[in-house]
């Protein structure tokens, strides 16, 4: 069964909610608000591709965080498969954070 645009949008919202439960261990903000998720693509077959980065290439959770992200997205009802791509281009910087994350960390006043 192929998903329609509304179903894809709803699935995307649920994937974002799942991503907001994953936190960087060094920064008390979820990875979505930190700007570590570069792209989420959802096919009409409910196949999901997530492109993400880490705050630094030698991040202490370089092994575990991508696995946790893949597991959380795969656990969203309706997701058929998850392809996770880890990239460091472009490199993450604090300007990629949402205003909410900057406020939480005291960067935005």
GIRAJO-V503375 format. One record per pair of residues at least 24 apart in sequence whose ideal C-beta (glycine too) atoms are under 8 Angstrom apart, sorted by the first residue. I is the first residue (numbers start at 1). GAP is how many residues later the second one is. D is the distance in whole Angstrom. If there is no record, write none. Layout:
i = {I;I}
gap = {GAP;GAP}
d = {D;D}
This chain:
i = {2;2;3;3;3;3;4;7;8;8;11;11;11;11;11;11;12;12;14;14;14;15;15;15;15;15;15;15;16;18;18;18;18;19;19;19;21;22;22;22;22;24;24;24;24;25;25;26;26;26;27;27;28;28;29;29;29;29;31;31;33;33;33;33;33;34;34;34;34;34;35;35;35;35;35;36;36;38;45;46;46;46;46;47;47;47;47;48;48;48;48;48;48;49;49;49;49;50;50;50;50;51;51;52;52;52;52;53;53;53;53;53;54;54;54;55;56;57}
gap = {42;43;39;41;42;43;40;71;34;36;31;35;37;65;67;68;28;30;62;63;64;25;27;33;35;58;61;64;24;54;55;57;58;50;53;54;51;43;46;47;50;31;35;37;41;35;36;29;33;34;28;78;76;77;68;72;75;76;34;38;64;65;67;68;71;58;62;63;64;67;57;61;62;63;66;56;60;49;35;32;33;34;35;33;34;35;36;25;31;32;33;34;35;33;34;35;36;32;33;34;35;34;36;32;33;34;35;33;34;35;38;39;32;34;38;37;36;31}
d = {4;7;8;5;7;6;8;8;5;7;6;7;8;7;5;7;6;6;5;7;7;6;7;7;8;6;5;7;7;4;6;7;5;7;7;7;6;7;6;6;6;6;8;7;8;7;6;7;8;8;7;7;7;8;7;4;5;6;7;7;7;5;5;4;8;8;7;5;8;6;7;3;5;7;7;6;8;7;6;6;6;4;8;5;5;8;7;6;5;8;7;5;7;8;5;8;7;7;7;5;7;5;6;7;7;6;7;7;6;6;8;5;7;8;7;5;8;5}
